[in-house]
């Protein structure tokens, strides 16, 4: 497998398969809780567009954001990591 080399000046991570997988995971978790993006925004204090960008694969998450997201959704981060790892 060839090493990944981002091209300078390109948004090389936008809509990457991993970001899309996390976005799909977030959408599934949010809908399973019966929440809209606006509901999640009200819980978190973040704008709804923050969640929209994650779900569309346009924005990634660092580990601290992921932990917060799990907390806002009321789900266990350990099982979520295992679930995402399988994607």
Rosetta blueprint (number, residue, H / E / L):
1 X L
2 X L
3 X L
4 X L
5 X L
6 X L
7 X L
8 X L
9 X L
10 X L
11 X L
12 X L
13 X L
14 X L
15 X L
16 X L
17 X H
18 X H
19 X H
20 X H
21 X H
22 X H
23 X H
24 X H
25 X H
26 X H
27 X H
28 X H
29 X H
30 X H
31 X H
32 X H
33 X L
34 X L
35 X L
36 X L
37 X H
38 X H
39 X H
40 X H
41 X H
42 X H
43 X H
44 X H
45 X L
46 X L
47 X L
48 X H
49 X H
50 X H
51 X H
52 X H
53 X H
54 X H
55 X H
56 X L
57 X L
58 X L
59 X L
60 X L
61 X L
62 X L
63 X H
64 X H
65 X H
66 X H
67 X H
68 X H
69 X H
70 X H
71 X H
72 X H
73 X H
74 X L
75 X L
76 X L
77 X H
78 X H
79 X H
80 X H
81 X H
82 X H
83 X H
84 X H
85 X H
86 X L
87 X L
